[in-house]
Amino acid sequence: MATVFDKPSLLQRIKPWFSGFDTLLLVAVLLLCALGLATMYSVGFDHGTRFVDHARNMVIALCVVFGVAQIPPQRLMTFAVPLYVVGVTLLVAVALFGITKKGATRWLNVGVVIQPSEIMKIAMPLMLAWWFQRREGHLRHTDFWAAAGLLLLPFGLIMKQPDLGTALLVFAAGLFVIFFAGLSWKIMLPPMLLGVVGVTALVAFSNELCMPDVDWHVLREYQKQRVCTLMDPTRDALGKGFHTIQGMIAIGSGGVWGKGFMQGTQTHLEFIPERTTDFIFAAFSEEFGLVGVVALVLAFVFLVGRGLVIALNAPTMFSRLLAGAIALIFFVYAFVNMGMVSGILPVVGVPLPFISYGGTAMVTLGLGIGMLMSIAKAERLMQA
């Protein structure tokens, strides 16, 4: 007698799509999304459709997470070289005939206006993870120099636009991969010491270096002003230092418990500039206070920590390097944004993940989380 097989139900057919998902990572992302929606509702209710658009962007990002999580890490590796080549090619195209807005040439019209530098936030760690995977077992010093070349090419093109914030994120993503691949401390220590000496000298001689007639050569004038404003925001309290001063006032005025949901005076009286994007952390701090800030920081720590655990347990060098770099990129995003709003870092235009408004950045973050999910899923399936 022939065996009769029951037709699987819809639930049984879609269940494999969700099997292996990292629950803890998903909880961290959903918690940050919830905080982001609450904050955007408060600070963006009089900003047209910002809240609705923010919610839509989150849904798109979560769909991206789900889609990318279905792609095995081995398949992700095949996208590394093509994505890197396309990204660099588009950056060259931007340099040749890009769209200029507010003195920066960062966009390209290819039927729709895109910002190619965003591609490199994902393409860079993918490419370098692929490179070191290919060299696994016989790494030499020349391999690290080659990786540095792969990193510096897009970094230089993005700096030329200029876009210091994105260049910093791309550089950090590549540097994390190189570090996790086994870069010696003997190579890293001299640049770190040089950086410490440079910052110390800048602080000590800031009054002389920030004089209007002093040309820094390596930085554009607006970048010089950002650094000088960091040293002393009151130097131009109603101009370049206004953003930083108002951000610090908002953070301090929140106190321990905050002024309450939708009760932030600095926020709703429009003293905080860019309150739905770069400076949303100031608005969050004012309304939710120290308690809210600690909860937000812990959520990011949990997200980064879970990403590093996924990297630690990854079965291949490619997965390990990619997961570690992506996890620490979220740390860089959060640290730089909170630091610039708090006045301890220059203002460079880095969004706060899942909190700040922005479609392209949200999709990029979704890609990163999706790759972490893919790697975690591969780990679980191998252990099953």
NUNUKE-805637 format. One record per residue (C-alpha): residue number from 1; residue in three letters; x, y, z. Coordinates in steps of 0.2 Angstrom, whole numbers, always signed. Layout:
N
<node seq="NUM" type="ALA" X="X" Y="Y" Z="Z"/>
...
This chain:
384
<node seq="1" type="MET" X="+0" Y="+0" Z="+0"/>
<node seq="2" type="ALA" X="+7" Y="+17" Z="-5"/>
<node seq="3" type="THR" X="+11" Y="+29" Z="+9"/>
<node seq="4" type="VAL" X="+1" Y="+44" Z="+10"/>
<node seq="5" type="PHE" X="+9" Y="+60" Z="+15"/>
<node seq="6" type="ASP" X="-1" Y="+74" Z="+23"/>
<node seq="7" type="LYS" X="+1" Y="+91" Z="+14"/>
<node seq="8" type="PRO" X="+11" Y="+103" Z="+26"/>
<node seq="9" type="SER" X="+1" Y="+117" Z="+33"/>
<node seq="10" type="LEU" X="+6" Y="+135" Z="+29"/>
<node seq="11" type="LEU" X="+14" Y="+136" Z="+47"/>
<node seq="12" type="GLN" X="+25" Y="+121" Z="+44"/>
<node seq="13" type="ARG" X="+31" Y="+128" Z="+27"/>
<node seq="14" type="ILE" X="+36" Y="+145" Z="+34"/>
<node seq="15" type="LYS" X="+43" Y="+139" Z="+51"/>
<node seq="16" type="PRO" X="+60" Y="+135" Z="+43"/>
<node seq="17" type="TRP" X="+62" Y="+153" Z="+38"/>
<node seq="18" type="PHE" X="+62" Y="+158" Z="+57"/>
<node seq="19" type="SER" X="+71" Y="+143" Z="+64"/>
<node seq="20" type="GLY" X="+88" Y="+148" Z="+70"/>
<node seq="21" type="PHE" X="+84" Y="+166" Z="+73"/>
<node seq="22" type="ASP" X="+94" Y="+173" Z="+87"/>
<node seq="23" type="THR" X="+80" Y="+178" Z="+100"/>
<node seq="24" type="LEU" X="+91" Y="+189" Z="+111"/>
<node seq="25" type="LEU" X="+98" Y="+199" Z="+96"/>
<node seq="26" type="LEU" X="+80" Y="+201" Z="+90"/>
<node seq="27" type="VAL" X="+74" Y="+207" Z="+107"/>
<node seq="28" type="ALA" X="+88" Y="+220" Z="+108"/>
<node seq="29" type="VAL" X="+83" Y="+227" Z="+91"/>
<node seq="30" type="LEU" X="+65" Y="+228" Z="+94"/>
<node seq="31" type="LEU" X="+68" Y="+236" Z="+111"/>
<node seq="32" type="LEU" X="+78" Y="+250" Z="+102"/>
<node seq="33" type="CYS" X="+65" Y="+251" Z="+89"/>
<node seq="34" type="ALA" X="+51" Y="+254" Z="+102"/>
<node seq="35" type="LEU" X="+62" Y="+268" Z="+111"/>
<node seq="36" type="GLY" X="+65" Y="+275" Z="+93"/>
<node seq="37" type="LEU" X="+46" Y="+276" Z="+89"/>
<node seq="38" type="ALA" X="+42" Y="+283" Z="+106"/>
<node seq="39" type="THR" X="+55" Y="+297" Z="+105"/>
<node seq="40" type="MET" X="+50" Y="+301" Z="+87"/>
<node seq="41" type="TYR" X="+32" Y="+302" Z="+91"/>
<node seq="42" type="SER" X="+37" Y="+315" Z="+105"/>
<node seq="43" type="VAL" X="+50" Y="+325" Z="+95"/>
<node seq="44" type="GLY" X="+42" Y="+324" Z="+78"/>
<node seq="45" type="PHE" X="+24" Y="+326" Z="+80"/>
<node seq="46" type="ASP" X="+25" Y="+344" Z="+74"/>
<node seq="47" type="HIS" X="+37" Y="+339" Z="+60"/>
<node seq="48" type="GLY" X="+24" Y="+333" Z="+47"/>
<node seq="49" type="THR" X="+25" Y="+314" Z="+44"/>
<node seq="50" type="ARG" X="+41" Y="+311" Z="+53"/>
<node seq="51" type="PHE" X="+34" Y="+298" Z="+65"/>
<node seq="52" type="VAL" X="+24" Y="+289" Z="+51"/>
<node seq="53" type="ASP" X="+39" Y="+289" Z="+39"/>
<node seq="54" type="HIS" X="+50" Y="+283" Z="+54"/>
<node seq="55" type="ALA" X="+39" Y="+268" Z="+57"/>
<node seq="56" type="ARG" X="+38" Y="+264" Z="+39"/>
<node seq="57" type="ASN" X="+57" Y="+264" Z="+38"/>
<node seq="58" type="MET" X="+58" Y="+253" Z="+53"/>
<node seq="59" type="VAL" X="+46" Y="+240" Z="+44"/>
<node seq="60" type="ILE" X="+57" Y="+241" Z="+29"/>
<node seq="61" type="ALA" X="+73" Y="+238" Z="+39"/>
<node seq="62" type="LEU" X="+65" Y="+223" Z="+48"/>
<node seq="63" type="CYS" X="+60" Y="+216" Z="+31"/>
<node seq="64" type="VAL" X="+78" Y="+218" Z="+26"/>
<node seq="65" type="VAL" X="+83" Y="+209" Z="+42"/>
<node seq="66" type="PHE" X="+72" Y="+195" Z="+38"/>
<node seq="67" type="GLY" X="+77" Y="+193" Z="+20"/>
<node seq="68" type="VAL" X="+96" Y="+194" Z="+23"/>
<node seq="69" type="ALA" X="+94" Y="+182" Z="+37"/>
<node seq="70" type="GLN" X="+89" Y="+169" Z="+25"/>
<node seq="71" type="ILE" X="+105" Y="+170" Z="+15"/>
<node seq="72" type="PRO" X="+119" Y="+158" Z="+21"/>
<node seq="73" type="PRO" X="+136" Y="+166" Z="+26"/>
<node seq="74" type="GLN" X="+144" Y="+157" Z="+11"/>
<node seq="75" type="ARG" X="+132" Y="+166" Z="-1"/>
<node seq="76" type="LEU" X="+135" Y="+182" Z="+8"/>
<node seq="77" type="MET" X="+154" Y="+180" Z="+4"/>
<node seq="78" type="THR" X="+150" Y="+179" Z="-15"/>
<node seq="79" type="PHE" X="+143" Y="+197" Z="-14"/>
<node seq="80" type="ALA" X="+159" Y="+204" Z="-6"/>
<node seq="81" type="VAL" X="+169" Y="+208" Z="-22"/>
<node seq="82" type="PRO" X="+155" Y="+214" Z="-33"/>
<node seq="83" type="LEU" X="+148" Y="+225" Z="-20"/>
<node seq="84" type="TYR" X="+165" Y="+233" Z="-16"/>
<node seq="85" type="VAL" X="+169" Y="+236" Z="-34"/>
<node seq="86" type="VAL" X="+151" Y="+244" Z="-37"/>
<node seq="87" type="GLY" X="+153" Y="+255" Z="-22"/>
<node seq="88" type="VAL" X="+170" Y="+261" Z="-26"/>
<node seq="89" type="THR" X="+165" Y="+264" Z="-44"/>
<node seq="90" type="LEU" X="+150" Y="+274" Z="-39"/>
<node seq="91" type="LEU" X="+161" Y="+284" Z="-27"/>
<node seq="92" type="VAL" X="+173" Y="+288" Z="-42"/>
<node seq="93" type="ALA" X="+157" Y="+293" Z="-52"/>
<node seq="94" type="VAL" X="+152" Y="+305" Z="-37"/>
<node seq="95" type="ALA" X="+169" Y="+313" Z="-38"/>
<node seq="96" type="LEU" X="+167" Y="+316" Z="-57"/>
<node seq="97" type="PHE" X="+149" Y="+321" Z="-59"/>
<node seq="98" type="GLY" X="+140" Y="+320" Z="-42"/>
<node seq="99" type="ILE" X="+127" Y="+331" Z="-35"/>
<node seq="100" type="THR" X="+133" Y="+345" Z="-24"/>
<node seq="101" type="LYS" X="+122" Y="+352" Z="-9"/>
<node seq="102" type="LYS" X="+128" Y="+364" Z="+4"/>
<node seq="103" type="GLY" X="+146" Y="+363" Z="-2"/>
<node seq="104" type="ALA" X="+147" Y="+344" Z="-2"/>
<node seq="105" type="THR" X="+147" Y="+332" Z="-17"/>
<node seq="106" type="ARG" X="+140" Y="+316" Z="-10"/>
<node seq="107" type="TRP" X="+125" Y="+311" Z="-21"/>
<node seq="108" type="LEU" X="+123" Y="+303" Z="-38"/>
<node seq="109" type="ASN" X="+108" Y="+303" Z="-50"/>
<node seq="110" type="VAL" X="+105" Y="+286" Z="-57"/>
<node seq="111" type="GLY" X="+87" Y="+288" Z="-61"/>
<node seq="112" type="VAL" X="+85" Y="+291" Z="-42"/>
<node seq="113" type="VAL" X="+97" Y="+301" Z="-31"/>
<node seq="114" type="ILE" X="+108" Y="+289" Z="-20"/>
<node seq="115" type="GLN" X="+122" Y="+292" Z="-8"/>
<node seq="116" type="PRO" X="+135" Y="+278" Z="-13"/>
<node seq="117" type="SER" X="+145" Y="+281" Z="+2"/>
<node seq="118" type="GLU" X="+131" Y="+272" Z="+12"/>
<node seq="119" type="ILE" X="+135" Y="+256" Z="+2"/>
<node seq="120" type="MET" X="+153" Y="+256" Z="+9"/>
<node seq="121" type="LYS" X="+147" Y="+254" Z="+27"/>
<node seq="122" type="ILE" X="+142" Y="+236" Z="+22"/>
<node seq="123" type="ALA" X="+154" Y="+233" Z="+7"/>
<node seq="124" type="MET" X="+169" Y="+237" Z="+17"/>
<node seq="125" type="PRO" X="+168" Y="+224" Z="+31"/>
<node seq="126" type="LEU" X="+162" Y="+211" Z="+18"/>
<node seq="127" type="MET" X="+176" Y="+214" Z="+7"/>
<node seq="128" type="LEU" X="+190" Y="+213" Z="+20"/>
<node seq="129" type="ALA" X="+182" Y="+198" Z="+29"/>
<node seq="130" type="TRP" X="+182" Y="+190" Z="+11"/>
<node seq="131" type="TRP" X="+200" Y="+195" Z="+9"/>
<node seq="132" type="PHE" X="+206" Y="+187" Z="+26"/>
<node seq="133" type="GLN" X="+196" Y="+172" Z="+23"/>
<node seq="134" type="ARG" X="+205" Y="+169" Z="+7"/>
<node seq="135" type="ARG" X="+222" Y="+171" Z="+16"/>
<node seq="136" type="GLU" X="+217" Y="+160" Z="+31"/>
<node seq="137" type="GLY" X="+232" Y="+149" Z="+37"/>
<node seq="138" type="HIS" X="+246" Y="+159" Z="+28"/>
<node seq="139" type="LEU" X="+243" Y="+177" Z="+33"/>
<node seq="140" type="ARG" X="+258" Y="+189" Z="+30"/>
<node seq="141" type="HIS" X="+262" Y="+207" Z="+33"/>
<node seq="142" type="THR" X="+259" Y="+211" Z="+15"/>
<node seq="143" type="ASP" X="+241" Y="+204" Z="+17"/>
<node seq="144" type="PHE" X="+238" Y="+217" Z="+30"/>
<node seq="145" type="TRP" X="+245" Y="+231" Z="+19"/>
<node seq="146" type="ALA" X="+234" Y="+225" Z="+5"/>
<node seq="147" type="ALA" X="+219" Y="+226" Z="+17"/>
<node seq="148" type="ALA" X="+224" Y="+244" Z="+22"/>
<node seq="149" type="GLY" X="+225" Y="+249" Z="+3"/>
<node seq="150" type="LEU" X="+207" Y="+241" Z="+1"/>
<node seq="151" type="LEU" X="+201" Y="+252" Z="+16"/>
<node seq="152" type="LEU" X="+210" Y="+268" Z="+12"/>
<node seq="153" type="LEU" X="+204" Y="+269" Z="-6"/>
<node seq="154" type="PRO" X="+185" Y="+272" Z="-2"/>
<node seq="155" type="PHE" X="+190" Y="+281" Z="+14"/>
<node seq="156" type="GLY" X="+199" Y="+294" Z="+4"/>
<node seq="157" type="LEU" X="+185" Y="+296" Z="-9"/>
<node seq="158" type="ILE" X="+172" Y="+299" Z="+5"/>
<node seq="159" type="MET" X="+184" Y="+311" Z="+14"/>
<node seq="160" type="LYS" X="+185" Y="+321" Z="-3"/>
<node seq="161" type="GLN" X="+166" Y="+323" Z="-4"/>
<node seq="162" type="PRO" X="+168" Y="+329" Z="+11"/>
<node seq="163" type="ASP" X="+159" Y="+317" Z="+23"/>
<node seq="164" type="LEU" X="+168" Y="+315" Z="+39"/>
<node seq="165" type="GLY" X="+155" Y="+305" Z="+48"/>
<node seq="166" type="THR" X="+152" Y="+292" Z="+35"/>
<node seq="167" type="ALA" X="+171" Y="+291" Z="+32"/>
<node seq="168" type="LEU" X="+174" Y="+288" Z="+50"/>
<node seq="169" type="LEU" X="+161" Y="+274" Z="+50"/>
<node seq="170" type="VAL" X="+168" Y="+266" Z="+35"/>
<node seq="171" type="PHE" X="+186" Y="+267" Z="+41"/>
<node seq="172" type="ALA" X="+180" Y="+260" Z="+58"/>
<node seq="173" type="ALA" X="+171" Y="+245" Z="+50"/>
<node seq="174" type="GLY" X="+187" Y="+241" Z="+40"/>
<node seq="175" type="LEU" X="+199" Y="+243" Z="+54"/>
<node seq="176" type="PHE" X="+189" Y="+232" Z="+66"/>
<node seq="177" type="VAL" X="+190" Y="+218" Z="+53"/>
<node seq="178" type="ILE" X="+209" Y="+220" Z="+51"/>
<node seq="179" type="PHE" X="+211" Y="+220" Z="+70"/>
<node seq="180" type="PHE" X="+201" Y="+204" Z="+72"/>
<node seq="181" type="ALA" X="+211" Y="+196" Z="+58"/>
<node seq="182" type="GLY" X="+226" Y="+197" Z="+70"/>
<node seq="183" type="LEU" X="+234" Y="+214" Z="+67"/>
<node seq="184" type="SER" X="+249" Y="+216" Z="+79"/>
<node seq="185" type="TRP" X="+249" Y="+228" Z="+93"/>
<node seq="186" type="LYS" X="+266" Y="+233" Z="+88"/>
<node seq="187" type="ILE" X="+259" Y="+241" Z="+72"/>
<node seq="188" type="MET" X="+244" Y="+249" Z="+80"/>
<node seq="189" type="LEU" X="+253" Y="+257" Z="+95"/>
<node seq="190" type="PRO" X="+263" Y="+270" Z="+86"/>
<node seq="191" type="PRO" X="+248" Y="+278" Z="+77"/>
<node seq="192" type="MET" X="+238" Y="+277" Z="+94"/>
<node seq="193" type="LEU" X="+252" Y="+286" Z="+103"/>
<node seq="194" type="LEU" X="+254" Y="+299" Z="+89"/>
<node seq="195" type="GLY" X="+235" Y="+302" Z="+90"/>
<node seq="196" type="VAL" X="+236" Y="+305" Z="+109"/>
<node seq="197" type="VAL" X="+251" Y="+317" Z="+107"/>
<node seq="198" type="GLY" X="+241" Y="+326" Z="+93"/>
<node seq="199" type="VAL" X="+225" Y="+328" Z="+103"/>
<node seq="200" type="THR" X="+236" Y="+334" Z="+119"/>
<node seq="201" type="ALA" X="+244" Y="+347" Z="+108"/>
<node seq="202" type="LEU" X="+228" Y="+353" Z="+101"/>
<node seq="203" type="VAL" X="+220" Y="+355" Z="+118"/>
<node seq="204" type="ALA" X="+236" Y="+364" Z="+125"/>
<node seq="205" type="PHE" X="+237" Y="+376" Z="+110"/>
<node seq="206" type="SER" X="+219" Y="+377" Z="+105"/>
<node seq="207" type="ASN" X="+218" Y="+396" Z="+107"/>
<node seq="208" type="GLU" X="+233" Y="+399" Z="+95"/>
<node seq="209" type="LEU" X="+228" Y="+385" Z="+83"/>
<node seq="210" type="CYS" X="+210" Y="+391" Z="+82"/>
<node seq="211" type="MET" X="+214" Y="+409" Z="+76"/>
<node seq="212" type="PRO" X="+205" Y="+414" Z="+60"/>
<node seq="213" type="ASP" X="+221" Y="+416" Z="+50"/>
<node seq="214" type="VAL" X="+228" Y="+399" Z="+55"/>
<node seq="215" type="ASP" X="+226" Y="+386" Z="+40"/>
<node seq="216" type="TRP" X="+226" Y="+368" Z="+45"/>
<node seq="217" type="HIS" X="+229" Y="+362" Z="+28"/>
<node seq="218" type="VAL" X="+224" Y="+344" Z="+31"/>
<node seq="219" type="LEU" X="+206" Y="+349" Z="+36"/>
<node seq="220" type="ARG" X="+193" Y="+360" Z="+27"/>
<node seq="221" type="GLU" X="+188" Y="+376" Z="+36"/>
<node seq="222" type="TYR" X="+171" Y="+369" Z="+42"/>
<node seq="223" type="GLN" X="+180" Y="+354" Z="+49"/>
<node seq="224" type="LYS" X="+193" Y="+365" Z="+58"/>
<node seq="225" type="GLN" X="+178" Y="+375" Z="+65"/>
<node seq="226" type="ARG" X="+170" Y="+359" Z="+72"/>
<node seq="227" type="VAL" X="+186" Y="+354" Z="+81"/>
<node seq="228" type="CYS" X="+188" Y="+372" Z="+88"/>
<node seq="229" type="THR" X="+170" Y="+372" Z="+93"/>
<node seq="230" type="LEU" X="+173" Y="+356" Z="+103"/>
<node seq="231" type="MET" X="+187" Y="+364" Z="+112"/>
<node seq="232" type="ASP" X="+176" Y="+379" Z="+117"/>
<node seq="233" type="PRO" X="+158" Y="+380" Z="+111"/>
<node seq="234" type="THR" X="+156" Y="+397" Z="+119"/>
<node seq="235" type="ARG" X="+169" Y="+404" Z="+106"/>
<node seq="236" type="ASP" X="+154" Y="+406" Z="+94"/>
<node seq="237" type="ALA" X="+139" Y="+403" Z="+106"/>
<node seq="238" type="LEU" X="+126" Y="+409" Z="+93"/>
<node seq="239" type="GLY" X="+134" Y="+402" Z="+78"/>
<node seq="240" type="LYS" X="+145" Y="+386" Z="+77"/>
<node seq="241" type="GLY" X="+144" Y="+382" Z="+95"/>
<node seq="242" type="PHE" X="+125" Y="+384" Z="+96"/>
<node seq="243" type="HIS" X="+121" Y="+366" Z="+92"/>
<node seq="244" type="THR" X="+133" Y="+359" Z="+105"/>
<node seq="245" type="ILE" X="+128" Y="+371" Z="+119"/>
<node seq="246" type="GLN" X="+109" Y="+368" Z="+117"/>
<node seq="247" type="GLY" X="+112" Y="+349" Z="+116"/>
<node seq="248" type="MET" X="+121" Y="+350" Z="+133"/>
<node seq="249" type="ILE" X="+108" Y="+361" Z="+141"/>
<node seq="250" type="ALA" X="+94" Y="+348" Z="+136"/>
<node seq="251" type="ILE" X="+104" Y="+334" Z="+142"/>
<node seq="252" type="GLY" X="+107" Y="+342" Z="+159"/>
<node seq="253" type="SER" X="+89" Y="+349" Z="+161"/>
<node seq="254" type="GLY" X="+82" Y="+331" Z="+160"/>
<node seq="255" type="GLY" X="+89" Y="+327" Z="+178"/>
<node seq="256" type="VAL" X="+87" Y="+310" Z="+184"/>
<node seq="257" type="TRP" X="+69" Y="+306" Z="+179"/>
<node seq="258" type="GLY" X="+67" Y="+318" Z="+164"/>
<node seq="259" type="LYS" X="+54" Y="+331" Z="+161"/>
<node seq="260" type="GLY" X="+42" Y="+318" Z="+155"/>
<node seq="261" type="PHE" X="+35" Y="+311" Z="+138"/>
<node seq="262" type="MET" X="+32" Y="+326" Z="+126"/>
<node seq="263" type="GLN" X="+36" Y="+338" Z="+140"/>
<node seq="264" type="GLY" X="+54" Y="+343" Z="+135"/>
<node seq="265" type="THR" X="+55" Y="+362" Z="+134"/>
<node seq="266" type="GLN" X="+71" Y="+363" Z="+125"/>
<node seq="267" type="THR" X="+65" Y="+351" Z="+112"/>
<node seq="268" type="HIS" X="+47" Y="+358" Z="+109"/>
<node seq="269" type="LEU" X="+52" Y="+376" Z="+109"/>
<node seq="270" type="GLU" X="+64" Y="+372" Z="+95"/>
<node seq="271" type="PHE" X="+81" Y="+376" Z="+104"/>
<node seq="272" type="ILE" X="+88" Y="+359" Z="+99"/>
<node seq="273" type="PRO" X="+93" Y="+359" Z="+81"/>
<node seq="274" type="GLU" X="+90" Y="+343" Z="+70"/>
<node seq="275" type="ARG" X="+80" Y="+336" Z="+85"/>
<node seq="276" type="THR" X="+74" Y="+321" Z="+74"/>
<node seq="277" type="THR" X="+90" Y="+316" Z="+67"/>
<node seq="278" type="ASP" X="+108" Y="+320" Z="+73"/>
<node seq="279" type="PHE" X="+103" Y="+328" Z="+90"/>
<node seq="280" type="ILE" X="+88" Y="+316" Z="+94"/>
<node seq="281" type="PHE" X="+98" Y="+310" Z="+109"/>
<node seq="282" type="ALA" X="+97" Y="+327" Z="+117"/>
<node seq="283" type="ALA" X="+78" Y="+327" Z="+116"/>
<node seq="284" type="PHE" X="+78" Y="+309" Z="+122"/>
<node seq="285" type="SER" X="+89" Y="+314" Z="+137"/>
<node seq="286" type="GLU" X="+78" Y="+329" Z="+141"/>
<node seq="287" type="GLU" X="+62" Y="+319" Z="+142"/>
<node seq="288" type="PHE" X="+68" Y="+303" Z="+149"/>
<node seq="289" type="GLY" X="+82" Y="+309" Z="+160"/>
<node seq="290" type="LEU" X="+97" Y="+299" Z="+167"/>
<node seq="291" type="VAL" X="+86" Y="+284" Z="+170"/>
<node seq="292" type="GLY" X="+81" Y="+283" Z="+151"/>
<node seq="293" type="VAL" X="+99" Y="+286" Z="+145"/>
<node seq="294" type="VAL" X="+105" Y="+272" Z="+156"/>
<node seq="295" type="ALA" X="+91" Y="+261" Z="+149"/>
<node seq="296" type="LEU" X="+96" Y="+266" Z="+131"/>
<node seq="297" type="VAL" X="+115" Y="+263" Z="+134"/>
<node seq="298" type="LEU" X="+111" Y="+246" Z="+141"/>
<node seq="299" type="ALA" X="+101" Y="+242" Z="+126"/>
<node seq="300" type="PHE" X="+115" Y="+246" Z="+115"/>
<node seq="301" type="VAL" X="+128" Y="+237" Z="+126"/>
<node seq="302" type="PHE" X="+116" Y="+222" Z="+125"/>
<node seq="303" type="LEU" X="+115" Y="+223" Z="+106"/>
<node seq="304" type="VAL" X="+134" Y="+225" Z="+104"/>
<node seq="305" type="GLY" X="+138" Y="+211" Z="+117"/>
<node seq="306" type="ARG" X="+126" Y="+199" Z="+108"/>
<node seq="307" type="GLY" X="+134" Y="+203" Z="+91"/>
<node seq="308" type="LEU" X="+151" Y="+199" Z="+99"/>
<node seq="309" type="VAL" X="+145" Y="+183" Z="+106"/>
<node seq="310" type="ILE" X="+139" Y="+178" Z="+89"/>
<node seq="311" type="ALA" X="+156" Y="+182" Z="+82"/>
<node seq="312" type="LEU" X="+165" Y="+172" Z="+95"/>
<node seq="313" type="ASN" X="+155" Y="+156" Z="+90"/>
<node seq="314" type="ALA" X="+155" Y="+159" Z="+72"/>
<node seq="315" type="PRO" X="+161" Y="+143" Z="+62"/>
<node seq="316" type="THR" X="+172" Y="+152" Z="+49"/>
<node seq="317" type="MET" X="+185" Y="+166" Z="+49"/>
<node seq="318" type="PHE" X="+174" Y="+176" Z="+36"/>
<node seq="319" type="SER" X="+159" Y="+175" Z="+48"/>
<node seq="320" type="ARG" X="+169" Y="+179" Z="+63"/>
<node seq="321" type="LEU" X="+177" Y="+194" Z="+56"/>
<node seq="322" type="LEU" X="+161" Y="+201" Z="+48"/>
<node seq="323" type="ALA" X="+150" Y="+198" Z="+64"/>
<node seq="324" type="GLY" X="+163" Y="+206" Z="+75"/>
<node seq="325" type="ALA" X="+165" Y="+221" Z="+64"/>
<node seq="326" type="ILE" X="+146" Y="+224" Z="+62"/>
<node seq="327" type="ALA" X="+144" Y="+222" Z="+81"/>
<node seq="328" type="LEU" X="+157" Y="+236" Z="+85"/>
<node seq="329" type="ILE" X="+150" Y="+247" Z="+71"/>
<node seq="330" type="PHE" X="+134" Y="+249" Z="+81"/>
<node seq="331" type="PHE" X="+145" Y="+254" Z="+96"/>
<node seq="332" type="VAL" X="+154" Y="+267" Z="+85"/>
<node seq="333" type="TYR" X="+137" Y="+274" Z="+79"/>
<node seq="334" type="ALA" X="+130" Y="+275" Z="+97"/>
<node seq="335" type="PHE" X="+146" Y="+282" Z="+105"/>
<node seq="336" type="VAL" X="+150" Y="+295" Z="+91"/>
<node seq="337" type="ASN" X="+132" Y="+301" Z="+91"/>
<node seq="338" type="MET" X="+130" Y="+302" Z="+110"/>
<node seq="339" type="GLY" X="+148" Y="+310" Z="+111"/>
<node seq="340" type="MET" X="+145" Y="+324" Z="+99"/>
<node seq="341" type="VAL" X="+128" Y="+328" Z="+107"/>
<node seq="342" type="SER" X="+136" Y="+328" Z="+124"/>
<node seq="343" type="GLY" X="+150" Y="+339" Z="+118"/>
<node seq="344" type="ILE" X="+165" Y="+327" Z="+120"/>
<node seq="345" type="LEU" X="+166" Y="+324" Z="+101"/>
<node seq="346" type="PRO" X="+165" Y="+336" Z="+86"/>
<node seq="347" type="VAL" X="+148" Y="+336" Z="+77"/>
<node seq="348" type="VAL" X="+150" Y="+324" Z="+62"/>
<node seq="349" type="GLY" X="+133" Y="+320" Z="+57"/>
<node seq="350" type="VAL" X="+132" Y="+301" Z="+63"/>
<node seq="351" type="PRO" X="+114" Y="+295" Z="+67"/>
<node seq="352" type="LEU" X="+109" Y="+286" Z="+83"/>
<node seq="353" type="PRO" X="+104" Y="+268" Z="+77"/>
<node seq="354" type="PHE" X="+85" Y="+265" Z="+76"/>
<node seq="355" type="ILE" X="+82" Y="+281" Z="+85"/>
<node seq="356" type="SER" X="+87" Y="+294" Z="+73"/>
<node seq="357" type="TYR" X="+76" Y="+298" Z="+57"/>
<node seq="358" type="GLY" X="+83" Y="+292" Z="+41"/>
<node seq="359" type="GLY" X="+78" Y="+280" Z="+27"/>
<node seq="360" type="THR" X="+95" Y="+275" Z="+20"/>
<node seq="361" type="ALA" X="+104" Y="+273" Z="+37"/>
<node seq="362" type="MET" X="+89" Y="+262" Z="+43"/>
<node seq="363" type="VAL" X="+91" Y="+251" Z="+28"/>
<node seq="364" type="THR" X="+110" Y="+250" Z="+31"/>
<node seq="365" type="LEU" X="+107" Y="+245" Z="+49"/>
<node seq="366" type="GLY" X="+94" Y="+232" Z="+44"/>
<node seq="367" type="LEU" X="+107" Y="+224" Z="+32"/>
<node seq="368" type="GLY" X="+120" Y="+223" Z="+47"/>
<node seq="369" type="ILE" X="+107" Y="+215" Z="+59"/>
<node seq="370" type="GLY" X="+102" Y="+203" Z="+45"/>
<node seq="371" type="MET" X="+120" Y="+198" Z="+42"/>
<node seq="372" type="LEU" X="+122" Y="+195" Z="+61"/>
<node seq="373" type="MET" X="+106" Y="+184" Z="+60"/>
<node seq="374" type="SER" X="+112" Y="+175" Z="+46"/>
<node seq="375" type="ILE" X="+128" Y="+170" Z="+55"/>
<node seq="376" type="ALA" X="+119" Y="+166" Z="+71"/>
<node seq="377" type="LYS" X="+107" Y="+155" Z="+61"/>
<node seq="378" type="ALA" X="+121" Y="+146" Z="+52"/>
<node seq="379" type="GLU" X="+129" Y="+142" Z="+70"/>
<node seq="380" type="ARG" X="+113" Y="+135" Z="+76"/>
<node seq="381" type="LEU" X="+110" Y="+124" Z="+61"/>
<node seq="382" type="MET" X="+127" Y="+117" Z="+62"/>
<node seq="383" type="GLN" X="+125" Y="+113" Z="+81"/>
<node seq="384" type="ALA" X="+108" Y="+105" Z="+78"/>
